[in-house]
Amino acid sequence: MKKLFLSALILVGFTFSADAQEISKNALGLRLGSNDGFGAEISYQRGLSNSNRLEFDLGLRNSDNDDAFKIVGLYQWVWTIEKRFQWYAGLGAGLGTWTNNDKNHEYEDGAFLLMAGDIGIEYNFDIPLLLSLDFRPELYFGNNYRNDNYGSDIALSIRYQF
């Protein structure tokens, strides 16, 4: 039974690796998104293998009541849909600082930790350009950054690959 399970696992691994598209070693660009405000992040991706990479995002988030500065790191798995079309999913964590910009309340600020998920789709052009659209839910911990300790955004990213 163990041999059958191991054989099936190896076969599935070969199936995914045979269809895998090579991930660029480095990609640098912008991630622009929105939840209840606007956010812009400098985004860097580092390819680890043909199907895994790291992504680091450093940016500002401007919402209706708060402004935040944060850094997020994600580990992502990448799967090929067609020749240049891929989808990906990942998990990660980050930290940040925030300031309340609501004129009706007292000035507040603080720091927070976050856990993040990421799921998206991307297109790899013939030129060294990568365009992606993703959804990122985030759970916040510490210092009343958001009343419900949850935030998510949909973002469009454009990155130069090298």
Secondary structure, 3 states (H helix, E strand, C coil): CHHHHHHHHHHHHHHHHHCCCCCCCEEEEEEEEECCEEEEEEEEEEECCCCEEEEEEEEEEEECCEEEEEEEEEEEEEEECCCCEEEEEEEEEEEEEEEECCCCCCCCEEEEEEEEEEEEEEEECCCCEEEEEEEEEEEEECCCCCCCCEEEEEEEEEEEEC
